[in-house]
Amino acid sequence: MGNIKVWIQAARLRTLPLSVSGIIVGTALAKKQGFFEVGIFVLALLTTIGFQVTSNFANDYGDGVKGTDNADRIGPARALQSGLLSRPVLKKGIIVSIIISMLLAMTLIYMAFGTENLIYILLFFFLGILSIWAALKYTIGSNAYGYMGLGDVFVFLFFGLLGVLGSMFLYTKALDWVSLLPAVAIGLLCVGVLNLNNLRDVVSDKKHGKNTLVVLMGFANGKWYHFLLIFIAFLCFLGYIWIENASWTNSYFMLAFVPILIHLVTVMKTQEPGELDGELKKLALSTFALALLFYIAINNFL
């Protein structure tokens, strides 16, 4: 199945902190209501990582087969593009990753709901299947949604709403509308990371028919779209603080927006797409830091 270092490269470990940010925020919201189980938390993290790795393998395969990953591409080399993994081997890796992810998901569902809550079990099993479908169809197939400008929508839904509200529901078995604000915020920040990737690759994507939103709206408009994503996420967290009547001393997680706002200034000033490559890590790690600080701070809100 290939060298372990190659598989680690194909798994794109730098994407994992961002992928678990929603789980951390959802767990914080549940803990604030008095609900927390270590087993659910660990399994939720592992399941999310499993889905993310599956998505990364699938994206490597899909973009490699379509020729979108090529010598013109900016950023780390992909496994299929560079010849480190063949199509059959990478396809086997995707299948193994799907099996592991679904086993983790089913274990998580059992731990959260047991065998009595059949409706919840079926719902989350369906969401697991849907997550696998979304991971595969982003770049694989003739109707890959990532090539039709829909990647942003799916990232918002799965990383934001499902990641935050879904993980909270695993503990609480209930939802509340106030929690929608941090869920939307995390979703928008995750879309921001995808948008950065699309801004960086706009020339190559346009050349190979990958019609991301940035390709459709243009590089300049893509930067203003990025501004709106960050600004609305900031307002969502401010709104949450106001509604919860939190003191500013217990809202120190907002300090994570300082590097995010500095990053935003850099993006708005950048004229060459390739110069944005380093900004992906900054926004992803800042979002992860925001999630961690939110988890630490939220139980001191009241």
C-alpha positions as a Markdown table, in Angstrom:
| # | Residue | x | y | z |
|---|---|---|---|---|
| 1 | Met | 0.0 | 0.0 | 0.0 |
| 2 | Gly | 3.0 | 2.3 | -0.2 |
| 3 | Asn | 5.4 | 4.0 | 2.2 |
| 4 | Ile | 3.9 | 5.3 | 5.4 |
| 5 | Lys | 5.4 | 8.8 | 4.8 |
| 6 | Val | 3.6 | 9.0 | 1.5 |
| 7 | Trp | 0.3 | 8.2 | 3.2 |
| 8 | Ile | 0.9 | 10.8 | 5.9 |
| 9 | Gln | 1.6 | 13.3 | 3.1 |
| 10 | Ala | -1.6 | 12.3 | 1.3 |
| 11 | Ala | -3.5 | 12.7 | 4.6 |
| 12 | Arg | -2.5 | 16.4 | 4.8 |
| 13 | Leu | -2.1 | 16.5 | 8.5 |
| 14 | Arg | -2.1 | 20.3 | 8.5 |
| 15 | Thr | -5.8 | 20.2 | 7.6 |
| 16 | Leu | -6.7 | 18.2 | 10.7 |
| 17 | Pro | -6.7 | 21.0 | 13.4 |
| 18 | Leu | -9.3 | 22.9 | 11.4 |
| 19 | Ser | -11.5 | 19.9 | 10.9 |
| 20 | Val | -11.8 | 19.3 | 14.7 |
| 21 | Ser | -12.5 | 22.9 | 15.5 |
| 22 | Gly | -16.3 | 22.4 | 15.2 |
| 23 | Ile | -16.1 | 19.4 | 17.5 |
| 24 | Ile | -14.3 | 21.4 | 20.2 |
| 25 | Val | -16.8 | 24.3 | 20.0 |
| 26 | Gly | -19.8 | 21.9 | 20.0 |
| 27 | Thr | -18.4 | 20.1 | 23.0 |
| 28 | Ala | -17.8 | 23.4 | 24.8 |
| 29 | Leu | -21.5 | 24.4 | 24.2 |
| 30 | Ala | -22.6 | 21.0 | 25.6 |
| 31 | Lys | -20.3 | 21.3 | 28.6 |
| 32 | Lys | -21.7 | 24.7 | 29.4 |
| 33 | Gln | -25.1 | 23.0 | 29.7 |
| 34 | Gly | -23.6 | 20.4 | 32.1 |
| 35 | Phe | -23.1 | 17.6 | 29.5 |
| 36 | Phe | -19.8 | 16.0 | 28.8 |
| 37 | Glu | -18.5 | 12.4 | 28.2 |
| 38 | Val | -14.8 | 11.8 | 27.5 |
| 39 | Gly | -15.6 | 8.8 | 25.3 |
| 40 | Ile | -18.0 | 10.8 | 23.1 |
| 41 | Phe | -15.4 | 13.6 | 22.8 |
| 42 | Val | -12.5 | 11.3 | 21.8 |
| 43 | Leu | -14.7 | 9.3 | 19.3 |
| 44 | Ala | -16.1 | 12.5 | 17.8 |
| 45 | Leu | -12.6 | 13.8 | 17.2 |
| 46 | Leu | -11.4 | 10.5 | 15.7 |
| 47 | Thr | -14.5 | 10.2 | 13.5 |
| 48 | Thr | -14.1 | 13.7 | 12.2 |
| 49 | Ile | -10.4 | 13.1 | 11.5 |
| 50 | Gly | -11.3 | 9.9 | 9.7 |
| 51 | Phe | -13.8 | 11.8 | 7.5 |
| 52 | Gln | -11.2 | 14.5 | 6.8 |
| 53 | Val | -8.5 | 12.0 | 5.8 |
| 54 | Thr | -11.0 | 10.3 | 3.5 |
| 55 | Ser | -11.8 | 13.6 | 2.0 |
| 56 | Asn | -8.1 | 14.5 | 1.5 |
| 57 | Phe | -7.4 | 11.1 | -0.1 |
| 58 | Ala | -10.4 | 11.5 | -2.4 |
| 59 | Asn | -9.5 | 15.1 | -3.3 |
| 60 | Asp | -5.9 | 13.9 | -4.2 |
| 61 | Tyr | -7.5 | 11.2 | -6.4 |
| 62 | Gly | -10.1 | 13.4 | -8.0 |
| 63 | Asp | -7.9 | 16.4 | -8.8 |
| 64 | Gly | -5.1 | 14.1 | -9.9 |
| 65 | Val | -7.3 | 12.2 | -12.4 |
| 66 | Lys | -8.8 | 15.4 | -13.8 |
| 67 | Gly | -5.4 | 16.9 | -14.2 |
| 68 | Thr | -6.2 | 19.9 | -11.9 |
| 69 | Asp | -3.1 | 18.9 | -9.8 |
| 70 | Asn | -0.2 | 19.5 | -12.1 |
| 71 | Ala | 3.1 | 21.3 | -12.4 |
| 72 | Asp | 1.3 | 24.7 | -12.4 |
| 73 | Arg | -0.3 | 24.1 | -9.0 |
| 74 | Ile | 1.0 | 26.1 | -6.0 |
| 75 | Gly | 1.4 | 24.4 | -2.6 |
| 76 | Pro | 2.5 | 21.0 | -1.4 |
| 77 | Ala | 2.8 | 18.3 | -4.0 |
| 78 | Arg | -0.1 | 15.7 | -4.1 |
| 79 | Ala | 0.6 | 12.0 | -3.9 |
| 80 | Leu | -1.1 | 11.0 | -7.2 |
| 81 | Gln | 0.2 | 14.1 | -9.1 |
| 82 | Ser | 3.8 | 13.4 | -8.1 |
| 83 | Gly | 3.6 | 9.7 | -8.8 |
| 84 | Leu | 4.1 | 8.7 | -5.2 |
| 85 | Leu | 0.9 | 6.7 | -5.2 |
| 86 | Ser | -0.8 | 5.1 | -8.2 |
| 87 | Arg | -4.5 | 5.3 | -8.9 |
| 88 | Pro | -5.3 | 1.7 | -7.8 |
| 89 | Val | -3.3 | 2.1 | -4.6 |
| 90 | Leu | -4.8 | 5.4 | -3.7 |
| 91 | Lys | -8.3 | 4.1 | -4.5 |
| 92 | Lys | -7.6 | 1.2 | -2.0 |
| 93 | Gly | -6.5 | 3.7 | 0.6 |
| 94 | Ile | -9.8 | 5.6 | 0.1 |
| 95 | Ile | -11.8 | 2.4 | 0.7 |
| 96 | Val | -9.8 | 1.5 | 3.8 |
| 97 | Ser | -10.3 | 5.1 | 5.2 |
| 98 | Ile | -14.0 | 4.9 | 4.5 |
| 99 | Ile | -14.3 | 1.6 | 6.4 |
| 100 | Ile | -12.3 | 3.0 | 9.4 |
| 101 | Ser | -14.3 | 6.2 | 9.4 |
| 102 | Met | -17.7 | 4.4 | 9.4 |
| 103 | Leu | -16.6 | 2.0 | 12.1 |
| 104 | Leu | -15.6 | 5.0 | 14.3 |
| 105 | Ala | -18.9 | 6.7 | 13.4 |
| 106 | Met | -21.0 | 3.7 | 14.4 |
| 107 | Thr | -19.1 | 3.3 | 17.7 |
| 108 | Leu | -19.7 | 7.0 | 18.4 |
| 109 | Ile | -23.4 | 6.7 | 17.6 |
| 110 | Tyr | -23.7 | 3.7 | 19.9 |
| 111 | Met | -21.9 | 5.4 | 22.7 |
| 112 | Ala | -24.1 | 8.5 | 22.4 |
| 113 | Phe | -27.5 | 6.9 | 21.9 |
| 114 | Gly | -27.2 | 3.3 | 22.9 |
| 115 | Thr | -29.8 | 1.1 | 21.2 |
| 116 | Glu | -33.0 | 2.8 | 22.4 |
| 117 | Asn | -33.1 | 6.1 | 20.4 |
| 118 | Leu | -33.7 | 4.6 | 17.0 |
| 119 | Ile | -34.6 | 7.9 | 15.3 |
| 120 | Tyr | -31.3 | 9.5 | 16.5 |
| 121 | Ile | -29.3 | 6.4 | 15.5 |
| 122 | Leu | -30.8 | 6.4 | 12.0 |
| 123 | Leu | -30.4 | 10.1 | 11.6 |
| 124 | Phe | -26.7 | 10.2 | 12.6 |
| 125 | Phe | -26.0 | 7.0 | 10.5 |
| 126 | Phe | -27.5 | 8.8 | 7.5 |
| 127 | Leu | -25.3 | 11.9 | 8.3 |
| 128 | Gly | -22.3 | 9.6 | 8.4 |
| 129 | Ile | -23.1 | 8.2 | 5.0 |
| 130 | Leu | -23.7 | 11.7 | 3.7 |
| 131 | Ser | -20.4 | 12.9 | 5.1 |
| 132 | Ile | -18.6 | 10.1 | 3.1 |
| 133 | Trp | -20.6 | 11.0 | 0.0 |
| 134 | Ala | -19.6 | 14.7 | 0.4 |
| 135 | Ala | -15.9 | 13.7 | 0.9 |
| 136 | Leu | -15.9 | 11.7 | -2.3 |
| 137 | Lys | -18.0 | 13.9 | -4.5 |
| 138 | Tyr | -16.1 | 17.1 | -3.9 |
| 139 | Thr | -13.6 | 16.2 | -6.7 |
| 140 | Ile | -14.4 | 12.7 | -7.9 |
| 141 | Gly | -16.8 | 12.1 | -10.8 |
| 142 | Ser | -18.2 | 14.0 | -13.7 |
| 143 | Asn | -20.6 | 15.9 | -11.4 |
| 144 | Ala | -18.1 | 16.8 | -8.7 |
| 145 | Tyr | -19.6 | 19.7 | -6.7 |
| 146 | Gly | -16.3 | 21.3 | -6.0 |
| 147 | Tyr | -16.0 | 21.9 | -9.8 |
| 148 | Met | -19.4 | 23.7 | -9.8 |
| 149 | Gly | -18.8 | 26.3 | -7.1 |
| 150 | Leu | -20.6 | 24.4 | -4.4 |
| 151 | Gly | -17.6 | 23.5 | -2.2 |
| 152 | Asp | -18.2 | 26.5 | 0.1 |
| 153 | Val | -21.8 | 25.4 | 0.8 |
| 154 | Phe | -20.8 | 21.9 | 1.8 |
| 155 | Val | -17.8 | 23.1 | 4.0 |
| 156 | Phe | -20.2 | 25.5 | 5.8 |
| 157 | Leu | -22.8 | 22.7 | 6.4 |
| 158 | Phe | -20.4 | 19.9 | 7.4 |
| 159 | Phe | -17.6 | 21.8 | 9.2 |
| 160 | Gly | -19.9 | 24.5 | 10.7 |
| 161 | Leu | -23.5 | 23.5 | 11.3 |
| 162 | Leu | -23.0 | 19.7 | 11.5 |
| 163 | Gly | -19.6 | 19.9 | 13.2 |
| 164 | Val | -20.8 | 22.2 | 16.0 |
| 165 | Leu | -24.5 | 21.5 | 16.4 |
| 166 | Gly | -24.1 | 17.8 | 15.6 |
| 167 | Ser | -21.4 | 17.2 | 18.2 |
| 168 | Met | -23.3 | 19.2 | 20.8 |
| 169 | Phe | -26.4 | 17.1 | 20.1 |
| 170 | Leu | -24.4 | 13.9 | 20.8 |
| 171 | Tyr | -24.1 | 15.0 | 24.4 |
| 172 | Thr | -27.3 | 17.0 | 25.0 |
| 173 | Lys | -29.9 | 15.3 | 22.7 |
| 174 | Ala | -31.2 | 18.9 | 22.2 |
| 175 | Leu | -30.5 | 22.0 | 20.2 |
| 176 | Asp | -30.9 | 25.7 | 20.9 |
| 177 | Trp | -30.9 | 28.6 | 18.5 |
| 178 | Val | -28.2 | 30.6 | 20.4 |
| 179 | Ser | -25.7 | 27.9 | 19.6 |
| 180 | Leu | -26.3 | 28.5 | 15.9 |
| 181 | Leu | -24.2 | 31.7 | 16.2 |
| 182 | Pro | -20.8 | 30.0 | 17.0 |
| 183 | Ala | -21.8 | 27.2 | 14.6 |
| 184 | Val | -22.2 | 29.7 | 11.8 |
| 185 | Ala | -19.0 | 31.5 | 12.8 |
| 186 | Ile | -16.9 | 28.3 | 12.7 |
| 187 | Gly | -18.5 | 27.3 | 9.4 |
| 188 | Leu | -17.6 | 30.7 | 7.8 |
| 189 | Leu | -14.0 | 30.5 | 9.1 |
| 190 | Cys | -13.7 | 27.0 | 7.6 |
| 191 | Val | -15.1 | 28.3 | 4.3 |
| 192 | Gly | -12.5 | 31.1 | 4.6 |
| 193 | Val | -9.7 | 28.5 | 4.5 |
| 194 | Leu | -11.3 | 26.9 | 1.4 |
| 195 | Asn | -11.6 | 30.3 | -0.2 |
| 196 | Leu | -7.9 | 31.0 | 0.5 |
| 197 | Asn | -7.1 | 27.7 | -1.2 |
| 198 | Asn | -9.3 | 28.7 | -4.2 |
| 199 | Leu | -7.8 | 32.2 | -4.3 |
| 200 | Arg | -4.3 | 30.7 | -4.4 |
| 201 | Asp | -5.2 | 28.2 | -7.1 |
| 202 | Val | -7.5 | 30.5 | -9.2 |
| 203 | Val | -5.2 | 30.5 | -12.3 |
| 204 | Ser | -4.7 | 26.7 | -12.4 |
| 205 | Asp | -8.4 | 26.0 | -11.5 |
| 206 | Lys | -9.7 | 28.2 | -14.3 |
| 207 | Lys | -7.3 | 26.6 | -16.7 |
| 208 | His | -8.6 | 23.1 | -15.9 |
| 209 | Gly | -12.3 | 23.8 | -15.6 |
| 210 | Lys | -12.5 | 23.7 | -11.8 |
| 211 | Asn | -15.2 | 26.4 | -11.4 |
| 212 | Thr | -14.8 | 27.4 | -7.8 |
| 213 | Leu | -16.6 | 30.5 | -6.5 |
| 214 | Val | -13.3 | 32.4 | -6.9 |
| 215 | Val | -13.1 | 31.4 | -10.6 |
| 216 | Leu | -16.7 | 32.4 | -11.1 |
| 217 | Met | -16.4 | 35.8 | -9.3 |
| 218 | Gly | -12.8 | 36.7 | -10.1 |
| 219 | Phe | -9.8 | 37.1 | -7.8 |
| 220 | Ala | -10.6 | 40.7 | -6.7 |
| 221 | Asn | -14.2 | 39.8 | -5.7 |
| 222 | Gly | -12.9 | 36.6 | -4.1 |
| 223 | Lys | -10.9 | 38.8 | -1.7 |
| 224 | Trp | -14.0 | 40.8 | -0.8 |
| 225 | Tyr | -15.9 | 37.6 | -0.3 |
| 226 | His | -13.1 | 36.5 | 2.1 |
| 227 | Phe | -13.5 | 39.8 | 4.0 |
| 228 | Leu | -17.3 | 39.1 | 4.4 |
| 229 | Leu | -16.7 | 35.6 | 5.7 |
| 230 | Ile | -14.3 | 36.8 | 8.4 |
| 231 | Phe | -16.3 | 39.8 | 9.3 |
| 232 | Ile | -19.6 | 37.9 | 9.7 |
| 233 | Ala | -17.9 | 35.2 | 11.8 |
| 234 | Phe | -16.6 | 38.0 | 14.1 |
| 235 | Leu | -20.1 | 39.5 | 14.4 |
| 236 | Cys | -21.5 | 36.0 | 15.2 |
| 237 | Phe | -19.2 | 35.6 | 18.1 |
| 238 | Leu | -19.9 | 39.1 | 19.3 |
| 239 | Gly | -23.6 | 38.4 | 19.1 |
| 240 | Tyr | -23.2 | 35.2 | 21.1 |
| 241 | Ile | -21.3 | 37.1 | 23.8 |
| 242 | Trp | -24.0 | 39.8 | 24.0 |
| 243 | Ile | -26.9 | 37.3 | 24.2 |
| 244 | Glu | -25.1 | 35.2 | 26.9 |
| 245 | Asn | -24.4 | 38.5 | 28.7 |
| 246 | Ala | -20.8 | 37.3 | 29.1 |
| 247 | Ser | -18.2 | 39.6 | 30.7 |
| 248 | Trp | -15.4 | 40.8 | 28.6 |
| 249 | Thr | -12.8 | 39.2 | 30.9 |
| 250 | Asn | -14.4 | 35.8 | 30.1 |
| 251 | Ser | -14.5 | 36.5 | 26.4 |
| 252 | Tyr | -10.8 | 36.4 | 25.9 |
| 253 | Phe | -11.2 | 33.8 | 23.2 |
| 254 | Met | -11.9 | 36.8 | 20.9 |
| 255 | Leu | -8.2 | 37.5 | 21.0 |
| 256 | Ala | -7.8 | 34.8 | 18.4 |
| 257 | Phe | -9.3 | 37.2 | 16.0 |
| 258 | Val | -6.3 | 39.5 | 16.3 |
| 259 | Pro | -4.1 | 37.3 | 14.0 |
| 260 | Ile | -7.2 | 36.6 | 11.9 |
| 261 | Leu | -7.7 | 40.3 | 11.3 |
| 262 | Ile | -4.0 | 40.8 | 10.5 |
| 263 | His | -4.3 | 37.9 | 8.1 |
| 264 | Leu | -7.3 | 39.6 | 6.5 |
| 265 | Val | -5.3 | 42.8 | 5.9 |
| 266 | Thr | -2.6 | 40.7 | 4.2 |
| 267 | Val | -5.1 | 39.0 | 2.0 |
| 268 | Met | -6.8 | 42.3 | 0.9 |
| 269 | Lys | -3.4 | 43.7 | 0.0 |
| 270 | Thr | -2.2 | 40.7 | -2.0 |
| 271 | Gln | -2.2 | 41.0 | -5.7 |
| 272 | Glu | -0.5 | 37.7 | -6.7 |
| 273 | Pro | -2.5 | 34.5 | -6.0 |
| 274 | Gly | 0.6 | 32.4 | -5.2 |
| 275 | Glu | 1.6 | 34.7 | -2.4 |
| 276 | Leu | -1.5 | 33.5 | -0.4 |
| 277 | Asp | -0.1 | 30.0 | 0.2 |
| 278 | Gly | 1.3 | 30.8 | 3.6 |
| 279 | Glu | -2.0 | 32.4 | 4.8 |
| 280 | Leu | -3.9 | 29.1 | 4.8 |
| 281 | Lys | -1.9 | 27.8 | 7.8 |
| 282 | Lys | -2.4 | 31.1 | 9.6 |
| 283 | Leu | -6.2 | 31.1 | 9.3 |
| 284 | Ala | -6.6 | 27.4 | 10.0 |
| 285 | Leu | -4.4 | 27.5 | 13.1 |
| 286 | Ser | -6.1 | 30.7 | 14.3 |
| 287 | Thr | -9.5 | 29.1 | 13.9 |
| 288 | Phe | -8.3 | 26.1 | 15.9 |
| 289 | Ala | -6.9 | 28.4 | 18.6 |
| 290 | Leu | -10.2 | 30.2 | 18.7 |
| 291 | Ala | -12.0 | 26.9 | 19.3 |
| 292 | Leu | -9.6 | 25.9 | 22.1 |
| 293 | Leu | -9.9 | 29.3 | 23.8 |
| 294 | Phe | -13.7 | 29.2 | 23.4 |
| 295 | Tyr | -13.7 | 25.7 | 25.1 |
| 296 | Ile | -11.6 | 27.1 | 28.0 |
| 297 | Ala | -13.6 | 30.3 | 28.4 |
| 298 | Ile | -17.2 | 29.3 | 27.9 |
| 299 | Asn | -17.7 | 27.6 | 31.3 |
| 300 | Asn | -16.9 | 30.9 | 33.0 |
| 301 | Phe | -19.5 | 32.8 | 31.0 |
| 302 | Leu | -22.2 | 33.0 | 33.7 |
